[in-house]
């Protein structure tokens, strides 16, 4: 597991918490920030997954 995978998944989880908190307290700004952080975390995790797959495939040869 690389740092992009870890940071992406942490940001994804943090974003979900912020989004839920924003919904509960009725704060649309916090909810939106949570959605954005979750989405960027998902992208970063996917980037990390791709890097890991490339690393694995180059080692296998």
VMD Tcl script that builds the backbone (N, CA, C; Angstrom):
set m [mol new atoms 183]
animate dup $m
set s [atomselect $m all]
$s set {name element resname resid chain x y z} {
  {N N UNK 1 A 0.852 -1.170 0.000}
  {CA C UNK 1 A 0.000 0.000 0.000}
  {C C UNK 1 A 0.902 1.239 0.000}
  {N N UNK 2 A 0.598 2.194 -0.879}
  {CA C UNK 2 A 1.413 3.400 -0.973}
  {C C UNK 2 A 0.707 4.584 -0.307}
  {N N UNK 3 A 1.429 5.698 -0.206}
  {CA C UNK 3 A 0.905 6.850 0.526}
  {C C UNK 3 A -0.332 7.455 -0.132}
  {N N UNK 4 A -0.430 7.369 -1.454}
  {CA C UNK 4 A -1.620 7.895 -2.125}
  {C C UNK 4 A -2.861 7.081 -1.769}
  {N N UNK 5 A -2.699 5.785 -1.684}
  {CA C UNK 5 A -3.821 4.931 -1.309}
  {C C UNK 5 A -4.288 5.257 0.114}
  {N N UNK 6 A -3.337 5.379 1.027}
  {CA C UNK 6 A -3.677 5.639 2.427}
  {C C UNK 6 A -4.321 7.010 2.581}
  {N N UNK 7 A -3.672 8.036 2.060}
  {CA C UNK 7 A -4.198 9.400 2.207}
  {C C UNK 7 A -5.546 9.534 1.517}
  {N N UNK 8 A -5.692 8.914 0.364}
  {CA C UNK 8 A -6.965 8.981 -0.347}
  {C C UNK 8 A -8.099 8.355 0.438}
  {N N UNK 9 A -7.845 7.222 1.022}
  {CA C UNK 9 A -8.898 6.550 1.794}
  {C C UNK 9 A -9.218 7.303 3.081}
  {N N UNK 10 A -8.209 7.902 3.702}
  {CA C UNK 10 A -8.445 8.716 4.896}
  {C C UNK 10 A -9.283 9.936 4.533}
  {N N UNK 11 A -8.927 10.607 3.448}
  {CA C UNK 11 A -9.700 11.776 3.013}
  {C C UNK 11 A -11.122 11.388 2.641}
  {N N UNK 12 A -11.265 10.242 2.024}
  {CA C UNK 12 A -12.597 9.763 1.650}
  {C C UNK 12 A -13.469 9.570 2.894}
  {N N UNK 13 A -12.907 8.935 3.910}
  {CA C UNK 13 A -13.648 8.697 5.147}
  {C C UNK 13 A -13.940 10.009 5.872}
  {N N UNK 14 A -12.961 10.892 5.919}
  {CA C UNK 14 A -13.151 12.183 6.576}
  {C C UNK 14 A -14.236 12.983 5.864}
  {N N UNK 15 A -14.230 12.925 4.557}
  {CA C UNK 15 A -15.255 13.619 3.784}
  {C C UNK 15 A -16.647 13.106 4.077}
  {N N UNK 16 A -16.777 11.796 4.229}
  {CA C UNK 16 A -18.085 11.217 4.549}
  {C C UNK 16 A -18.571 11.693 5.917}
  {N N UNK 17 A -17.641 11.779 6.874}
  {CA C UNK 17 A -17.999 12.244 8.220}
  {C C UNK 17 A -18.442 13.708 8.159}
  {N N UNK 18 A -17.689 14.534 7.449}
  {CA C UNK 18 A -18.054 15.954 7.321}
  {C C UNK 18 A -19.401 16.110 6.631}
  {N N UNK 19 A -19.616 15.314 5.588}
  {CA C UNK 19 A -20.884 15.388 4.859}
  {C C UNK 19 A -22.051 15.035 5.781}
  {N N UNK 20 A -21.891 13.971 6.541}
  {CA C UNK 20 A -22.954 13.549 7.461}
  {C C UNK 20 A -23.171 14.593 8.554}
  {N N UNK 21 A -22.087 15.142 9.075}
  {CA C UNK 21 A -22.204 16.167 10.119}
  {C C UNK 21 A -22.912 17.396 9.569}
  {N N UNK 22 A -22.589 17.760 8.348}
  {CA C UNK 22 A -23.249 18.902 7.722}
  {C C UNK 22 A -24.745 18.683 7.567}
  {N N UNK 23 A -25.125 17.467 7.216}
  {CA C UNK 23 A -26.549 17.147 7.090}
  {C C UNK 23 A -27.239 17.225 8.445}
  {N N UNK 24 A -26.593 16.672 9.479}
  {CA C UNK 24 A -27.199 16.615 10.807}
  {C C UNK 24 A -27.410 18.015 11.382}
  {N N UNK 25 A -26.399 18.866 11.278}
  {CA C UNK 25 A -26.509 20.201 11.868}
  {C C UNK 25 A -27.125 21.225 10.923}
  {N N UNK 26 A -27.417 20.813 9.705}
  {CA C UNK 26 A -28.045 21.710 8.743}
  {C C UNK 26 A -27.094 22.748 8.184}
  {N N UNK 27 A -25.831 22.342 7.998}
  {CA C UNK 27 A -24.820 23.251 7.467}
  {C C UNK 27 A -24.463 22.813 6.047}
  {N N UNK 28 A -25.054 23.461 5.045}
  {CA C UNK 28 A -24.796 23.031 3.658}
  {C C UNK 28 A -23.344 23.229 3.226}
  {N N UNK 29 A -22.656 24.219 3.807}
  {CA C UNK 29 A -21.253 24.444 3.459}
  {C C UNK 29 A -20.396 23.271 3.917}
  {N N UNK 30 A -20.600 22.823 5.150}
  {CA C UNK 30 A -19.853 21.683 5.670}
  {C C UNK 30 A -20.180 20.425 4.875}
  {N N UNK 31 A -21.434 20.267 4.533}
  {CA C UNK 31 A -21.852 19.114 3.727}
  {C C UNK 31 A -21.154 19.117 2.366}
  {N N UNK 32 A -21.091 20.267 1.732}
  {CA C UNK 32 A -20.438 20.389 0.424}
  {C C UNK 32 A -18.935 20.128 0.544}
  {N N UNK 33 A -18.309 20.696 1.581}
  {CA C UNK 33 A -16.875 20.459 1.790}
  {C C UNK 33 A -16.603 18.970 1.983}
  {N N UNK 34 A -17.498 18.288 2.690}
  {CA C UNK 34 A -17.358 16.853 2.881}
  {C C UNK 34 A -17.462 16.088 1.574}
  {N N UNK 35 A -18.405 16.485 0.737}
  {CA C UNK 35 A -18.554 15.828 -0.567}
  {C C UNK 35 A -17.306 16.023 -1.422}
  {N N UNK 36 A -16.786 17.249 -1.409}
  {CA C UNK 36 A -15.592 17.539 -2.199}
  {C C UNK 36 A -14.399 16.752 -1.675}
  {N N UNK 37 A -14.212 16.744 -0.358}
  {CA C UNK 37 A -13.083 16.005 0.213}
  {C C UNK 37 A -13.218 14.516 -0.062}
  {N N UNK 38 A -14.423 13.984 0.024}
  {CA C UNK 38 A -14.641 12.574 -0.273}
  {C C UNK 38 A -14.322 12.235 -1.726}
  {N N UNK 39 A -14.721 13.124 -2.622}
  {CA C UNK 39 A -14.467 12.890 -4.044}
  {C C UNK 39 A -12.976 12.968 -4.356}
  {N N UNK 40 A -12.289 13.949 -3.798}
  {CA C UNK 40 A -10.850 14.049 -4.048}
  {C C UNK 40 A -10.110 12.875 -3.428}
  {N N UNK 41 A -10.585 12.411 -2.285}
  {CA C UNK 41 A -9.981 11.239 -1.670}
  {C C UNK 41 A -10.150 9.996 -2.519}
  {N N UNK 42 A -11.312 9.877 -3.125}
  {CA C UNK 42 A -11.572 8.732 -3.995}
  {C C UNK 42 A -10.651 8.744 -5.206}
  {N N UNK 43 A -10.448 9.923 -5.781}
  {CA C UNK 43 A -9.556 10.060 -6.934}
  {C C UNK 43 A -8.115 9.728 -6.540}
  {N N UNK 44 A -7.685 10.252 -5.392}
  {CA C UNK 44 A -6.312 9.992 -4.956}
  {C C UNK 44 A -6.103 8.509 -4.657}
  {N N UNK 45 A -7.087 7.869 -4.050}
  {CA C UNK 45 A -6.980 6.436 -3.766}
  {C C UNK 45 A -6.908 5.635 -5.066}
  {N N UNK 46 A -7.707 6.028 -6.048}
  {CA C UNK 46 A -7.671 5.336 -7.339}
  {C C UNK 46 A -6.319 5.527 -8.022}
  {N N UNK 47 A -5.757 6.731 -7.909}
  {CA C UNK 47 A -4.428 6.988 -8.451}
  {C C UNK 47 A -3.401 6.091 -7.763}
  {N N UNK 48 A -3.502 5.988 -6.448}
  {CA C UNK 48 A -2.602 5.115 -5.692}
  {C C UNK 48 A -2.763 3.657 -6.082}
  {N N UNK 49 A -4.002 3.237 -6.311}
  {CA C UNK 49 A -4.255 1.862 -6.755}
  {C C UNK 49 A -3.597 1.603 -8.107}
  {N N UNK 50 A -3.718 2.577 -9.011}
  {CA C UNK 50 A -3.115 2.428 -10.337}
  {C C UNK 50 A -1.591 2.350 -10.233}
  {N N UNK 51 A -1.011 3.209 -9.396}
  {CA C UNK 51 A 0.442 3.166 -9.203}
  {C C UNK 51 A 0.885 1.805 -8.659}
  {N N UNK 52 A 0.106 1.275 -7.742}
  {CA C UNK 52 A 0.442 -0.020 -7.142}
  {C C UNK 52 A 0.360 -1.139 -8.177}
  {N N UNK 53 A -0.659 -1.077 -9.028}
  {CA C UNK 53 A -0.797 -2.090 -10.079}
  {C C UNK 53 A 0.373 -2.021 -11.062}
  {N N UNK 54 A 0.770 -0.822 -11.413}
  {CA C UNK 54 A 1.912 -0.662 -12.322}
  {C C UNK 54 A 3.180 -1.210 -11.669}
  {N N UNK 55 A 3.355 -0.902 -10.401}
  {CA C UNK 55 A 4.537 -1.381 -9.672}
  {C C UNK 55 A 4.540 -2.909 -9.623}
  {N N UNK 56 A 3.396 -3.495 -9.356}
  {CA C UNK 56 A 3.298 -4.955 -9.291}
  {C C UNK 56 A 3.562 -5.591 -10.655}
  {N N UNK 57 A 3.015 -4.987 -11.696}
  {CA C UNK 57 A 3.171 -5.588 -13.029}
  {C C UNK 57 A 4.604 -5.479 -13.532}
  {N N UNK 58 A 5.312 -4.440 -13.148}
  {CA C UNK 58 A 6.701 -4.315 -13.600}
  {C C UNK 58 A 7.620 -5.240 -12.809}
  {N N UNK 59 A 7.257 -5.573 -11.594}
  {CA C UNK 59 A 8.067 -6.511 -10.796}
  {C C UNK 59 A 7.876 -7.951 -11.251}
  {N N UNK 60 A 6.702 -8.255 -11.764}
  {CA C UNK 60 A 6.381 -9.625 -12.152}
  {C C UNK 60 A 7.181 -10.065 -13.378}
  {N N UNK 61 A 7.693 -9.148 -14.140}
  {CA C UNK 61 A 8.377 -9.495 -15.387}
  {C C UNK 61 A 9.815 -9.849 -15.153}
}
mol reanalyze $m
mol bondsrecalc $m
mol representation Tube
mol addrep $m
